[in-house]
Each structure stands twice: as C-alpha cells, then as structure tokens.
C-alpha cells in the first residue's frame, strides 16, 4: 500500500472495481449457530438488535437474498468524502440496491447477485468518467 486516497474524484478514478465470484447472505447470528456462522463469516456487525454476519448462501435460511460483492480496490481513506455517495447514486440510478461496507483498506459493495455483472459495468463506467 502506497497510502490512502482521500479526494473523492481521485477515489472514484482509482476504484478499480473487482467482482468477487463468491456469494454472500446477511444473516442474524443466534447463540446456537454462532460457532458455525462466525467461523464462515466474511464479516460481522453488532447492532442494538444483535449481531449480523455475512456468510455463504449455504449457511443462510432458505429464501434469504443472495448478494455479490464488488471490491473497490482503491485504498480509500476512512475520512475521504464522495466515493460511497457516487457509487450508491450510480447504482440507484439503475435501480440496483447496494449495501456498502467500508473496511480499513477498501470499500465493499454488496449488490443482488443476479445484477452483479450489470453493477460492475456501471462502476467501471463511473470510474472511466473520472479518469
């Protein structure tokens, strides 16, 4: 890593979206399933209502929505402004839901799995517009 990018336009221009071929579901973590779910989770989040986890679809309840992850490979600064808004707006304009998770090094966009390729194309076009 050469350093994080803080400027919004630069983050978009350098985001290099990459589609993760694995699929994920958001599920509640219950005490009886905690070892199984947490061991397989890509990530977790604690809310007032409890802990949720991102797990492979085979661990999710039947009928749970399945998401694809698009990794924005720019090293985005946690205090940078504009990347999340631009990505969410571009996808919203196409009617694609997105759930954003910012981690220390990269941002991760979760979109309905059946629209993953379309979402990736939209983000690549957005990046191209900023170059």
MARDOKE-851081 format. One line per field, with one value per residue: x, y, z of N, C-alpha, C in turn; residue in three letters. Coordinates in steps of 0.1 Angstrom, whole numbers, plus 5000, padded with zeros to 4 digits. Example, Ala and Ser with C-alpha at 12.3 -4.5 7.8 and 13.67 -1.06 7.14 Angstrom:
2
nu: c(5132/5128)
nv: c(4943/4978)
nw: c(5078/5071)
cau: c(5123/5137)
cav: c(4955/4989)
caw: c(5078/5071)
cu: c(5132/5129)
cv: c(4967/5000)
cw: c(5078/5079)
r: c(ALA/SER)
END
This chain:
131
nu: c(5008/5006/4997/4967/4939/4922/4908/4876/4871/4894/4894/4872/4882/4903/4892/4889/4870/4863/4848/4839/4837/4825/4794/4772/4753/4733/4728/4712/4730/4726/4727/4729/4739/4762/4790/4792/4784/4800/4825/4826/4821/4824/4823/4812/4787/4777/4747/4721/4700/4712/4738/4748/4758/4779/4776/4783/4758/4749/4747/4728/4693/4667/4656/4667/4680/4705/4737/4762/4797/4814/4846/4861/4890/4907/4928/4911/4907/4895/4884/4878/4857/4829/4831/4815/4789/4789/4791/4768/4748/4751/4745/4719/4706/4703/4685/4695/4700/4722/4745/4768/4800/4826/4859/4891/4911/4897/4866/4835/4810/4779/4757/4725/4728/4720/4723/4749/4769/4760/4760/4788/4797/4785/4799/4825/4821/4816/4840/4856/4846/4857/4884)
nv: c(4988/5022/5044/5060/5072/5102/5122/5127/5126/5114/5090/5077/5076/5059/5035/5009/4986/4952/4922/4898/4864/4847/4843/4859/4862/4881/4875/4868/4863/4837/4824/4795/4790/4805/4796/4781/4801/4823/4813/4810/4835/4864/4889/4907/4925/4944/4953/4971/4953/4929/4906/4905/4887/4881/4856/4825/4815/4788/4786/4803/4810/4794/4811/4835/4867/4868/4880/4896/4905/4935/4946/4976/4985/5007/5022/5036/5064/5065/5088/5101/5117/5112/5089/5067/5078/5085/5059/5046/5063/5060/5033/5033/5049/5031/5014/4995/4979/4986/4977/4991/4985/4997/4991/4989/4992/4990/4997/4979/4967/4954/4938/4928/4894/4886/4908/4915/4916/4937/4958/4959/4967/4993/5006/5005/5022/5045/5050/5053/5077/5096/5096)
nw: c(5000/4991/5003/5015/4996/4996/4983/4967/4939/4930/4944/4931/4905/4908/4917/4907/4904/4914/4908/4931/4929/4947/4967/4990/5020/5043/5076/5108/5138/5159/5192/5192/5167/5164/5165/5140/5121/5126/5122/5094/5084/5064/5074/5103/5122/5149/5162/5179/5180/5178/5166/5132/5103/5074/5054/5035/5011/5015/5043/5050/5058/5039/5010/5017/5006/4981/4977/4957/4959/4953/4952/4959/4948/4954/4978/5000/5020/5053/5060/5037/5013/4993/4976/4985/4982/4954/4942/4953/4942/4915/4911/4922/4903/4883/4894/4912/4941/4968/4993/5013/5027/5046/5050/5066/5045/5020/5002/5001/4981/4982/4961/4946/4936/4911/4896/4894/4874/4858/4877/4881/4855/4855/4875/4865/4843/4856/4869/4847/4837/4854/4850)
cau: c(5000/5014/4990/4953/4934/4912/4899/4865/4872/4906/4890/4864/4891/4912/4885/4892/4860/4865/4837/4842/4829/4817/4782/4770/4739/4733/4720/4713/4738/4719/4737/4732/4746/4773/4803/4792/4783/4812/4837/4825/4817/4833/4823/4801/4784/4769/4737/4713/4691/4720/4749/4746/4770/4779/4780/4780/4744/4745/4745/4716/4680/4662/4650/4675/4686/4719/4744/4776/4805/4823/4856/4867/4904/4914/4930/4903/4908/4882/4878/4875/4843/4823/4831/4802/4778/4789/4788/4754/4739/4752/4737/4705/4700/4700/4676/4703/4702/4736/4749/4782/4808/4839/4869/4903/4918/4889/4852/4829/4797/4771/4745/4718/4737/4715/4726/4763/4777/4755/4766/4802/4798/4781/4810/4836/4818/4817/4854/4861/4842/4866/4898)
cav: c(5000/5034/5055/5061/5083/5109/5131/5120/5123/5105/5077/5072/5074/5048/5025/4996/4976/4938/4913/4886/4853/4841/4850/4862/4865/4887/4866/4871/4853/4833/4817/4781/4789/4814/4790/4778/4813/4832/4806/4811/4848/4874/4900/4908/4938/4944/4964/4970/4942/4917/4905/4900/4882/4879/4842/4819/4811/4775/4788/4812/4804/4793/4823/4847/4873/4865/4892/4896/4916/4942/4952/4988/4983/5019/5023/5048/5070/5064/5102/5106/5121/5111/5076/5059/5085/5083/5045/5044/5070/5054/5020/5037/5054/5019/5005/4984/4981/4983/4977/4994/4983/5003/4984/4997/4994/4991/4997/4967/4969/4942/4940/4915/4886/4885/4921/4917/4920/4950/4967/4961/4976/5007/5011/5007/5034/5057/5052/5059/5092/5104/5095)
caw: c(5000/4990/5010/5012/4988/5003/4974/4962/4925/4928/4948/4920/4893/4911/4925/4901/4910/4911/4913/4939/4924/4958/4970/5004/5026/5056/5085/5122/5145/5171/5201/5188/5154/5164/5161/5126/5113/5128/5116/5080/5081/5058/5083/5112/5127/5161/5162/5191/5179/5178/5156/5119/5097/5060/5052/5022/5010/5021/5057/5052/5057/5025/5006/5020/4995/4979/4972/4952/4965/4944/4960/4953/4952/4958/4992/5003/5033/5060/5061/5024/5010/4979/4970/4988/4976/4939/4939/4956/4933/4901/4912/4924/4891/4875/4902/4918/4956/4973/5007/5014/5039/5045/5059/5068/5033/5008/5004/4995/4976/4980/4952/4943/4928/4897/4889/4897/4862/4854/4886/4878/4843/4859/4883/4856/4835/4866/4871/4834/4836/4863/4845)
cu: c(5009/5008/4976/4949/4922/4903/4889/4867/4884/4902/4881/4873/4900/4905/4887/4883/4863/4854/4843/4832/4820/4804/4780/4756/4741/4723/4722/4722/4730/4729/4740/4739/4758/4786/4803/4792/4795/4824/4837/4822/4828/4834/4811/4799/4774/4760/4729/4704/4699/4731/4744/4759/4768/4784/4777/4765/4740/4743/4734/4703/4675/4654/4656/4680/4701/4726/4758/4784/4814/4833/4861/4881/4913/4916/4923/4905/4895/4876/4876/4860/4839/4823/4818/4790/4777/4785/4773/4745/4739/4744/4722/4698/4697/4690/4682/4705/4717/4737/4764/4788/4822/4848/4881/4910/4909/4874/4846/4815/4790/4758/4738/4726/4733/4718/4741/4771/4773/4760/4781/4804/4795/4793/4823/4834/4820/4832/4860/4858/4851/4881/4902)
cv: c(5012/5045/5055/5073/5089/5117/5122/5116/5113/5091/5070/5068/5061/5036/5011/4985/4962/4930/4900/4875/4846/4849/4850/4865/4872/4879/4871/4859/4849/4825/4802/4780/4798/4807/4787/4791/4821/4826/4808/4825/4856/4885/4899/4922/4937/4956/4962/4958/4928/4917/4899/4896/4880/4865/4836/4815/4798/4776/4797/4804/4804/4805/4836/4853/4870/4877/4888/4907/4921/4949/4965/4988/4995/5018/5036/5051/5069/5078/5108/5108/5119/5098/5068/5065/5083/5069/5042/5050/5064/5041/5023/5041/5042/5009/4993/4987/4978/4985/4979/4991/4988/4995/4993/5001/4997/4992/4984/4970/4956/4945/4927/4907/4885/4898/4924/4923/4934/4961/4969/4970/4991/5013/5013/5019/5046/5060/5058/5073/5101/5104/5106)
cw: c(5000/4998/5006/5004/4995/4994/4967/4947/4922/4933/4937/4908/4895/4917/4920/4907/4905/4917/4919/4934/4935/4961/4985/5008/5039/5065/5099/5128/5158/5179/5196/5175/5153/5160/5146/5118/5114/5122/5101/5075/5074/5067/5092/5116/5139/5161/5176/5192/5179/5168/5143/5113/5082/5058/5039/5022/5016/5036/5060/5052/5042/5022/5009/5007/4993/4972/4967/4958/4954/4953/4952/4957/4955/4973/4997/5017/5040/5062/5048/5022/4996/4973/4972/4981/4961/4935/4941/4946/4919/4901/4914/4911/4881/4883/4908/4933/4959/4987/5008/5027/5037/5055/5059/5054/5021/5012/4996/4993/4974/4973/4950/4933/4913/4889/4890/4885/4857/4864/4884/4866/4847/4866/4875/4847/4844/4867/4858/4832/4844/4859/4835)
r: c(UNK/UNK/UNK/UNK/UNK/UNK/UNK/UNK/UNK/UNK/UNK/UNK/UNK/UNK/UNK/UNK/UNK/UNK/UNK/UNK/UNK/UNK/UNK/UNK/UNK/UNK/UNK/UNK/UNK/UNK/UNK/UNK/UNK/UNK/UNK/UNK/UNK/UNK/UNK/UNK/UNK/UNK/UNK/UNK/UNK/UNK/UNK/UNK/UNK/UNK/UNK/UNK/UNK/UNK/UNK/UNK/UNK/UNK/UNK/UNK/UNK/UNK/UNK/UNK/UNK/UNK/UNK/UNK/UNK/UNK/UNK/UNK/UNK/UNK/UNK/UNK/UNK/UNK/UNK/UNK/UNK/UNK/UNK/UNK/UNK/UNK/UNK/UNK/UNK/UNK/UNK/UNK/UNK/UNK/UNK/UNK/UNK/UNK/UNK/UNK/UNK/UNK/UNK/UNK/UNK/UNK/UNK/UNK/UNK/UNK/UNK/UNK/UNK/UNK/UNK/UNK/UNK/UNK/UNK/UNK/UNK/UNK/UNK/UNK/UNK/UNK/UNK/UNK/UNK/UNK/UNK)
END
